[in-house]
Amino acid sequence: MGSDLTLGNLANVRDLTPLVAWGDTVCLQGEITMSMERWIRLITGCFILTSLALAVWVDRRWLWFTAFVGANLALSALTRWCLMEKILARLGVKPAGCMTEPR
């Protein structure tokens, strides 16, 4: 298979440099992959921003969803169990330690 690009050998791929600086794994085929932890952060942030917007423009009771997301974040930090992690694992998303191929 293709080997991964690192910051040291990105001289020929200037367009992808900002993406690599974020910590993504960039394969030679140009495929950008994100770890499970980054997906969870993205989904959680979208849930919170969406529920806050709904609370402002639709109904204040949407703040209960914001509280639910925050409580799940705190619970997952204490118990190391996260429902979104299980859902993403079933969809084939890999944890951060499994992102690069061994050399």
Backbone as numpy.savetxt, mean C-alpha at the origin, in Angstrom:
# Nx Ny Nz CAx CAy CAz Cx Cy Cz
13.89 -15.23 -15.07 13.05 -14.05 -15.07 13.94 -12.80 -15.07
13.30 -11.64 -15.04 14.05 -10.39 -15.03 14.56 -10.05 -13.64
15.70 -9.41 -13.61 16.23 -8.99 -12.31 15.69 -7.60 -11.99
15.69 -7.26 -10.72 15.15 -5.97 -10.28 16.18 -4.87 -10.46
15.68 -3.68 -10.73 16.54 -2.51 -10.80 16.75 -1.97 -9.40
17.93 -1.44 -9.15 18.21 -0.80 -7.87 18.56 0.65 -8.14
18.69 1.45 -7.08 19.06 2.86 -7.25 20.41 3.01 -7.91
21.30 2.02 -7.72 22.64 2.11 -8.28 22.69 1.98 -9.79
21.77 1.24 -10.41 21.84 1.03 -11.85 20.62 1.61 -12.58
20.17 2.78 -12.13 19.02 3.43 -12.77 19.42 4.51 -13.77
20.67 4.53 -14.20 21.13 5.59 -15.09 20.34 5.59 -16.40
19.92 4.43 -16.90 19.22 4.35 -18.17 17.71 4.49 -18.03
17.20 4.56 -16.81 15.75 4.60 -16.60 15.41 5.85 -15.80
15.65 7.01 -16.36 15.44 8.28 -15.64 13.98 8.54 -15.33
13.06 8.05 -16.16 11.63 8.31 -15.95 11.10 7.63 -14.69
11.71 6.54 -14.25 11.20 5.79 -13.11 11.85 6.18 -11.79
12.83 7.09 -11.81 13.56 7.45 -10.60 12.65 7.93 -9.46
11.65 8.81 -9.68 10.79 9.23 -8.56 10.03 8.07 -7.95
9.63 7.10 -8.76 8.89 5.96 -8.23 9.78 5.07 -7.37
11.03 4.92 -7.78 11.96 4.09 -7.01 12.29 4.76 -5.69
12.35 6.09 -5.68 12.65 6.81 -4.45 11.58 6.58 -3.39
10.37 6.23 -3.80 9.29 5.95 -2.85 9.43 4.57 -2.24
10.29 3.72 -2.77 10.49 2.39 -2.21 9.78 1.30 -2.97
9.31 1.58 -4.17 8.65 0.55 -4.96 9.71 -0.37 -5.56
9.30 -1.56 -5.92 10.16 -2.47 -6.64 9.85 -2.29 -8.12
10.87 -2.01 -8.93 10.68 -1.81 -10.36 11.35 -2.95 -11.08
10.60 -3.70 -11.86 11.15 -4.80 -12.63 11.62 -4.28 -13.97
12.47 -5.06 -14.65 13.01 -4.63 -15.93 11.92 -4.43 -16.97
10.79 -5.12 -16.85 9.71 -4.97 -17.81 8.94 -3.67 -17.59
9.29 -2.87 -16.58 8.62 -1.62 -16.31 7.44 -1.76 -15.37
7.25 -2.93 -14.79 6.13 -3.19 -13.89 6.46 -2.64 -12.50
5.55 -1.85 -11.94 5.72 -1.30 -10.59 4.87 -2.15 -9.65
5.48 -2.69 -8.60 4.73 -3.48 -7.63 4.79 -2.79 -6.28
3.69 -2.86 -5.53 3.65 -2.28 -4.19 3.46 -3.41 -3.19
4.07 -3.24 -2.03 3.95 -4.24 -0.98 2.57 -4.15 -0.33
2.24 -5.19 0.42 0.96 -5.23 1.12 0.81 -4.07 2.08
1.88 -3.73 2.77 1.83 -2.63 3.74 1.48 -1.31 3.07
2.04 -1.09 1.88 1.74 0.15 1.15 0.32 0.15 0.65
-0.19 -1.01 0.21 -1.59 -1.10 -0.22 -2.52 -0.80 0.93
-2.20 -1.34 2.11 -3.05 -1.11 3.29 -3.06 0.38 3.63
-1.92 1.04 3.59 -1.87 2.48 3.86 -2.69 3.26 2.84
-2.58 2.90 1.57 -3.33 3.59 0.52 -4.83 3.41 0.70
-5.27 2.18 0.93 -6.70 1.89 1.09 -7.24 2.58 2.34
-6.50 2.51 3.44 -6.93 3.15 4.67 -7.05 4.66 4.50
-6.08 5.27 3.87 -6.13 6.71 3.63 -7.33 7.09 2.77
-7.61 6.29 1.74 -8.77 6.57 0.89 -10.07 6.41 1.67
-10.16 5.37 2.51 -11.36 5.19 3.35 -11.57 6.40 4.25
-10.52 6.86 4.89 -10.65 7.98 5.83 -11.03 9.26 5.10
-10.36 9.57 4.00 -10.67 10.80 3.27 -12.08 10.76 2.69
-12.49 9.60 2.18 -13.84 9.47 1.64 -14.89 9.63 2.73
-14.67 8.99 3.88 -15.67 9.10 4.95 -15.72 10.51 5.52
-14.59 11.21 5.56 -14.61 12.60 6.02 -15.37 13.49 5.04
-15.15 13.28 3.75 -15.89 14.05 2.74 -17.38 13.76 2.83
-17.75 12.49 3.02 -19.16 12.14 3.16 -19.76 12.75 4.42
-18.96 12.84 5.48 -19.46 13.44 6.72 -19.71 14.94 6.55
-18.88 15.59 5.75 -19.05 17.03 5.53 -20.22 17.31 4.61
-20.34 16.56 3.50 -21.31 16.91 2.48 -22.58 16.06 2.48
-22.61 14.93 3.18 -23.80 14.07 3.15 -24.44 13.98 4.53
-23.74 13.35 5.45 -24.31 13.14 6.79 -23.16 12.94 7.77
-23.28 13.58 8.94 -22.21 13.49 9.95 -22.01 12.07 10.48
-22.99 11.21 10.31 -22.85 9.84 10.82 -21.77 9.05 10.09
-21.28 9.55 8.95 -20.17 8.91 8.28 -18.90 8.96 9.12
-18.85 9.82 10.13 -17.69 9.85 11.02 -17.55 8.56 11.80
-18.64 7.82 11.97 -18.55 6.50 12.61 -17.69 5.55 11.78
-17.76 5.67 10.47 -16.90 4.84 9.61 -15.44 5.23 9.80
-15.17 6.53 9.91 -13.80 7.00 10.18 -13.29 6.42 11.49
-14.15 6.44 12.52 -13.77 5.87 13.81 -13.54 4.37 13.70
-14.35 3.68 12.91 -14.19 2.24 12.70 -12.84 1.92 12.06
-12.46 2.70 11.05 -11.17 2.49 10.39 -10.02 2.74 11.37
-10.12 3.82 12.15 -9.09 4.11 13.14 -8.98 3.03 14.21
-10.13 2.52 14.66 -10.12 1.44 15.66 -9.50 0.17 15.09
-9.76 -0.13 13.82 -9.15 -1.30 13.19 -7.64 -1.13 13.05
-7.18 0.09 12.77 -5.74 0.33 12.70 -5.08 0.10 14.06
-5.71 0.62 15.11 -5.16 0.43 16.46 -5.19 -1.05 16.84
-6.28 -1.73 16.54 -6.40 -3.15 16.87 -5.36 -3.99 16.12
-5.13 -3.67 14.85 -4.15 -4.44 14.09 -2.73 -4.19 14.59
-2.48 -3.00 15.11 -1.15 -2.71 15.68 -0.93 -3.52 16.95
-1.99 -3.72 17.73 -1.85 -4.45 18.99 -1.89 -5.96 18.83
-2.69 -6.46 17.87 -2.88 -7.90 17.73 -2.13 -8.52 16.56
-1.60 -7.67 15.66 -0.92 -8.13 14.45 -1.86 -8.91 13.53
-3.16 -8.62 13.58 -4.15 -9.23 12.69 -4.90 -8.11 12.00
-5.05 -8.21 10.68 -5.71 -7.17 9.91 -6.56 -7.83 8.82
-7.85 -7.52 8.80 -8.74 -8.10 7.80 -8.33 -7.71 6.40
-7.94 -6.45 6.20 -7.52 -6.01 4.86 -6.29 -6.77 4.40
-5.41 -7.11 5.31 -4.23 -7.91 4.98 -4.64 -9.29 4.45
-5.63 -9.88 5.09 -6.12 -11.20 4.64 -6.76 -11.09 3.26
-7.52 -10.02 3.03 -8.17 -9.82 1.73 -7.12 -9.62 0.64
-6.13 -8.78 0.90 -5.08 -8.53 -0.08 -4.25 -9.78 -0.35
-4.01 -10.60 0.69 -3.25 -11.84 0.49 -4.01 -12.78 -0.45
-5.33 -12.83 -0.31 -6.13 -13.67 -1.22 -6.11 -13.15 -2.64
-5.91 -11.84 -2.79 -5.82 -11.25 -4.13 -4.42 -11.36 -4.72
-3.46 -11.92 -3.95 -2.12 -12.16 -4.47 -1.10 -11.09 -4.17
-1.42 -10.13 -3.31 -0.45 -9.09 -2.94 0.54 -9.69 -1.95
1.82 -9.42 -2.17 2.86 -10.00 -1.31 3.31 -9.00 -0.25
3.71 -9.51 0.93 4.29 -8.61 1.96 5.61 -8.01 1.49
6.08 -6.98 2.17 7.28 -6.25 1.74 8.51 -7.13 1.65
8.69 -8.10 2.54 9.86 -8.96 2.53 9.91 -9.90 1.34
8.82 -10.10 0.63 8.74 -11.03 -0.49 8.76 -10.34 -1.84
9.08 -9.05 -1.87 8.94 -8.28 -3.10 10.06 -8.52 -4.10
11.28 -8.78 -3.66 12.38 -8.92 -4.60 12.79 -10.38 -4.68
13.31 -10.73 -5.84 13.78 -12.10 -6.06 15.18 -12.25 -5.46
15.51 -13.41 -4.90 16.86 -13.62 -4.40 17.85 -13.65 -5.55
19.06 -13.19 -5.28 20.09 -13.16 -6.34 20.99 -14.34 -6.24
